[in-house]
Amino acid sequence: MTEVFVEPEFTSAGYLDMELLRFTTAGSVDDGKSTLIGRLLYDSKSIFDDQYDAIKESSEKRGEEYVNLALLTDGLRAEREQGITIDVAYRYFATPKRKFIIADTPGHIQYTRNMVTGASTANLAIILIDARKGVIEQTCRHTIIASLLRIPHVVVCVNKMDLVEYKQEVFEGIRKDFEAFASHLEVTDLHFLPISALNGDNVVDRSTNMDWYQGPTLLSVLETTHISSDHNHTDGRFPVQYVIRPQSTEHHDYRGYAGRIAGGVFKPGDAVTVLPSGFTSRVKSVDSYSESLPEAFAPMSVTLTLEDEIDISRGDMIVGSCDVTPEVSQDLEIMVCWLNEKKLALNGKYTIKHTSREARCIVKDIQYKLNISNMERITDDNDVNMNDIARVTLRTTQPLVFDKYSRNRITGSVILIDEATNTTVGAGMIV
């Protein structure tokens, strides 16, 4: 995966504390995903002059009449030669209001797995639609994947408005078609923008060619979308990654449990349960690297200490008091996106990773495959090949502590690993 870090113009201490928005782009081939990101970086002044000069020179060598901003993200040689996105390209930039990580994902159907990879941690998805083509099969496929992955916010950008003379009726027609399709999916926060990535209309600066559009620009949407409530702050979930025992004179009796909070809020005095053992205790302190905190919440990384000495190790989960307790089971059903050229094997044995716990599992049943174009279930075909999404039943060698993916994206997700090659072969959402 190609990664380029773009240094922001400001380097104050406040930069480290700025809110981070992860978003992904999706759309059909030639919808302008890479051009849009290039325009976003260029117009927000998030690239250096020499970077711009380099892509300008490259564009001239290719005989193009304009500076091809897509070259900022299409880093692979095959991508530049074909003018398409193949791998997931990550870009980092910041404005005075927020930090961003962009996952530019491919549009081809054979790269479905790449989109799932790039979108799995996203707060927001940008779905691009060519104004000349309208809602097509790839649009539906990418929106369904965004819905399956429970991406909370979706922005539909109707691109290439300059090629349809910036007509409002074209935009409104596409909007109506998309809303009719999306009404059958779980998409909660939906925005529509008419843009021209090539000319910069409504990307960072408001368009003078579309006076009929009174909404925000794309950058404004990215800067103001409310994401603090995207994490589950109701159910306390703390997967233990590491047990800290300093073995020093100053901290002779210190025993802390380090990890990243997956849900809820933890503070001293809270009653907690350790799963799968079932032992109970109370939080003694919530420690960061330099100080003790009055409370901590997802997705902060902290160390918890408990009032009682309990046998806790990596892979256990500290659960706070909540209305919904996680499930503890060796049997689970998942929607899996298959990532490997070697097809999913019924009764096949794999390593499964869930939060900080690792176990082995066997595929007990393949219930159905999902037709990504129309959400139909295919029950008469159990061959799950690369890029397929299927519902399968697993049996694990150790009990896992999990939630449904729809309730918590962290405790509801797993990955499957081939034991022979140590290759990640499947990404799963617990249903």
Residue pairs with C-beta under 8 A, 6 or more apart in sequence:
1 87
1 88
1 89
1 90
2 73
2 75
2 76
2 87
2 89
2 90
3 89
3 90
3 91
3 92
4 75
4 91
4 92
5 92
6 41
6 46
6 47
6 91
6 92
6 93
8 15
8 46
8 93
8 94
8 95
9 45
10 94
10 96
15 94
15 99
18 94
18 97
18 98
18 99
19 98
19 99
19 227
19 228
20 98
20 99
20 100
20 101
21 98
21 99
21 100
21 101
21 123
21 124
21 222
21 225
21 227
22 100
22 101
22 103
22 121
22 122
22 123
22 124
23 100
23 101
23 102
23 103
23 122
23 123
23 124
23 125
23 126
23 222
24 102
24 103
24 104
24 105
24 115
24 118
24 119
24 122
24 124
24 125
24 126
24 151
25 33
25 36
25 37
25 102
25 103
25 104
25 105
25 125
25 126
25 128
26 33
26 105
26 107
26 115
26 119
26 125
26 126
26 127
26 128
26 142
26 145
26 146
27 33
27 107
27 127
27 128
27 129
27 130
27 138
27 139
27 142
27 159
28 107
28 128
28 130
28 133
28 136
28 138
28 139
29 84
29 107
29 108
29 138
30 83
30 84
30 107
30 130
31 107
31 128
31 129
31 130
31 159
31 160
32 70
32 128
32 130
32 159
32 160
32 197
32 198
33 85
33 104
33 105
33 107
33 126
33 128
34 69
34 70
34 71
34 72
34 73
34 74
34 85
34 89
34 104
35 68
35 69
35 70
35 197
35 198
36 126
36 128
36 157
36 159
36 195
36 197
36 203
36 218
37 69
37 72
37 73
37 91
37 102
37 104
38 55
38 68
38 69
38 70
38 71
38 72
38 73
38 197
39 69
39 197
39 198
39 200
39 203
39 204
40 46
40 93
40 102
40 203
40 204
40 218
40 219
41 47
41 69
41 72
41 91
41 93
42 52
42 69
42 72
43 200
43 203
43 204
43 205
43 219
44 93
44 95
44 204
44 219
46 93
46 94
46 95
47 72
51 72
52 67
55 67
55 68
55 69
55 71
55 72
56 67
58 68
58 71
59 66
59 67
59 68
59 71
62 68
66 198
69 197
70 83
71 80
72 91
73 85
73 89
73 91
73 104
74 80
74 83
74 84
74 85
74 89
75 87
75 89
76 86
76 87
78 86
79 85
79 86
79 87
84 106
84 107
84 108
85 104
85 105
85 106
85 107
86 106
86 108
86 111
86 114
87 106
87 114
88 103
88 104
88 105
88 106
88 114
88 115
88 117
88 118
89 103
89 104
90 101
90 102
90 103
90 104
90 118
91 101
91 102
91 104
92 99
92 100
92 101
92 102
93 99
93 100
93 102
94 100
95 219
95 223
97 223
97 224
98 222
98 223
100 222
103 118
103 119
103 122
104 118
105 111
105 114
105 115
105 117
105 118
105 119
106 114
106 115
107 138
107 142
109 138
109 141
109 387
110 387
111 387
112 141
112 145
112 337
112 372
112 387
112 389
113 337
113 338
113 339
113 386
113 387
113 427
115 142
115 145
116 145
116 149
116 337
116 339
116 427
117 339
117 427
119 125
119 145
119 146
119 149
119 151
120 149
120 413
120 427
122 149
122 151
123 151
123 152
123 153
123 225
123 227
123 230
124 151
124 152
124 153
124 154
124 155
124 222
124 225
124 227
125 142
125 146
125 151
125 153
125 154
125 155
126 155
126 157
126 218
127 139
127 142
127 143
127 146
127 154
127 155
127 156
127 157
128 157
128 159
129 135
129 136
129 139
129 156
129 157
129 158
129 159
129 174
129 178
130 159
130 160
131 158
131 159
131 160
131 161
131 163
131 164
131 170
131 171
131 174
131 194
132 160
132 163
132 164
134 173
134 174
134 177
135 174
135 177
135 178
135 181
137 373
139 178
140 181
140 373
140 374
141 372
141 373
143 154
143 178
143 181
143 182
143 185
143 187
144 185
144 372
144 373
144 375
145 372
146 154
146 187
147 185
147 186
147 187
148 335
148 389
148 429
149 409
149 429
150 186
150 405
150 406
150 409
152 188
152 189
152 227
152 230
153 188
153 189
153 191
153 225
153 227
154 182
154 187
154 189
154 190
154 191
155 190
155 191
155 192
155 193
155 218
155 221
156 175
156 178
156 190
156 191
156 192
156 193
157 193
157 195
157 197
157 218
158 170
158 171
158 174
158 175
158 192
158 193
158 194
158 195
159 195
159 196
159 197
160 196
160 197
160 198
161 167
161 170
161 171
161 194
161 195
161 196
161 201
161 209
161 210
162 196
162 198
162 199
162 201
162 209
164 170
166 194
166 196
166 201
166 207
166 209
166 210
168 194
168 210
168 212
168 213
171 192
171 194
171 213
175 192
178 192
179 190
182 190
184 375
186 406
189 225
191 215
191 221
192 215
193 202
193 213
193 215
193 216
193 217
193 218
193 221
194 201
194 202
194 207
194 210
194 213
195 201
195 202
195 203
195 207
195 218
196 202
196 203
196 207
196 209
197 203
201 207
201 209
201 210
202 210
202 213
202 217
202 218
203 217
203 218
203 219
204 217
204 218
204 219
205 217
206 217
207 213
216 224
231 263
231 297
231 298
231 299
232 262
232 263
232 264
232 298
232 407
232 408
233 263
233 264
233 265
233 297
233 298
234 263
234 264
234 322
234 323
234 324
235 263
235 264
235 319
235 320
235 322
235 323
235 324
235 326
235 403
235 407
235 408
236 263
236 264
236 265
236 266
236 270
236 272
236 318
236 319
236 320
236 321
236 322
237 261
237 262
237 263
237 264
237 298
237 317
237 319
237 320
237 326
237 403
237 408
237 410
237 411
238 257
238 259
238 261
238 262
238 264
238 266
238 304
238 317
238 318
238 319
238 320
239 259
239 260
239 262
239 315
239 316
239 317
239 355
239 356
239 357
239 410
239 411
240 257
240 258
240 259
240 312
240 313
240 314
240 315
240 316
240 317
240 318
240 356
241 258
241 259
241 260
241 314
241 356
242 257
242 258
242 259
242 314
243 255
243 256
243 257
243 258
243 312
243 313
243 314
244 254
244 255
244 256
244 257
244 258
244 303
245 254
245 255
246 254
254 305
255 305
255 309
256 287
256 303
256 304
256 305
257 303
257 304
257 305
257 306
257 312
257 318
258 301
258 302
258 303
259 301
259 302
259 304
259 356
260 299
260 300
260 301
261 296
261 297
261 298
261 299
261 300
261 301
261 302
262 298
262 299
262 355
262 408
262 410
262 411
263 298
263 403
263 408
263 410
263 411
264 297
264 298
264 320
264 322
265 295
265 296
265 297
265 320
266 272
266 283
266 286
266 295
266 296
266 297
266 302
266 304
266 318
266 320
267 283
267 286
267 294
267 295
267 296
268 283
268 284
268 285
268 286
268 294
269 282
269 283
270 282
270 283
270 320
270 321
271 280
271 281
271 282
271 320
271 321
272 280
272 281
272 282
272 283
272 306
272 318
272 319
272 320
272 321
273 279
273 280
273 318
273 319
273 325
274 280
274 281
274 310
274 312
274 316
274 317
274 318
274 319
275 316
275 317
275 319
275 326
275 328
275 401
276 316
276 317
276 328
276 399
276 401
277 310
277 311
277 312
277 316
279 308
279 310
279 311
281 306
281 307
281 308
281 310
282 306
282 307
282 308
283 304
283 305
283 306
283 307
284 305
284 306
284 307
285 292
285 304
285 305
286 292
286 293
286 294
286 295
286 296
286 302
286 303
286 304
287 293
287 302
287 303
287 304
287 305
288 296
288 302
288 303
293 302
296 302
298 410
299 410
304 318
306 312
306 318
312 318
314 356
314 357
315 355
315 356
315 357
315 358
315 398
316 357
316 401
317 326
317 355
317 401
317 411
319 325
319 326
319 401
324 403
324 407
326 401
326 402
326 403
326 411
327 401
327 402
327 403
328 399
328 400
328 401
329 399
329 400
329 402
330 395
330 396
330 397
330 398
330 399
330 400
331 364
331 393
331 394
331 395
331 396
332 393
332 394
332 396
332 400
332 402
332 414
332 430
333 367
333 391
333 392
333 393
333 394
333 430
333 431
334 391
334 392
334 394
334 414
334 428
334 429
334 430
334 431
335 370
335 389
335 390
335 391
335 405
335 428
335 429
335 431
336 344
336 384
336 389
336 390
336 391
336 392
336 416
336 426
336 427
336 428
336 429
337 387
337 388
337 389
337 426
337 427
337 428
338 344
338 384
338 385
338 386
338 387
338 388
338 389
338 390
338 425
338 426
339 386
339 424
339 425
339 426
339 427
340 386
340 418
340 423
340 425
340 426
341 386
342 418
342 425
343 383
343 384
343 385
343 386
344 363
344 366
344 384
344 385
344 388
344 390
344 392
344 425
344 426
345 363
346 363
346 365
346 366
346 382
347 362
347 363
347 364
348 362
348 363
349 360
349 361
349 362
349 419
350 360
350 361
350 362
350 363
350 416
350 417
350 418
350 419
350 425
350 426
351 358
351 359
351 360
351 361
351 416
351 417
351 418
351 419
352 358
352 359
352 360
352 361
352 394
352 396
352 400
352 414
352 415
352 416
352 417
353 414
353 415
353 417
354 400
354 402
354 411
354 413
354 414
355 401
355 410
355 411
357 398
357 400
357 401
359 396
359 397
359 398
359 400
360 396
360 397
360 419
361 394
361 395
361 396
361 397
361 416
362 394
362 395
363 392
363 393
363 394
364 392
364 393
364 394
364 395
365 392
365 393
366 382
366 384
366 390
366 391
366 392
367 379
367 390
367 391
367 392
367 393
368 377
368 378
368 379
368 390
368 391
369 377
369 378
369 381
369 382
369 384
369 388
369 389
369 390
370 376
370 377
370 378
370 388
370 389
370 390
370 391
371 377
371 378
372 389
384 390
384 392
391 431
392 428
400 414
401 411
402 411
402 412
402 430
403 411
403 412
403 430
404 412
404 430
404 431
405 412
405 413
405 429
405 430
405 431
406 412
406 431
412 429
412 430
413 427
413 428
413 429
413 430
414 427
414 428
414 430
415 424
415 426
415 427
415 428
416 424
416 425
416 426
416 427
416 428
417 423
417 424
417 425
418 424
418 425
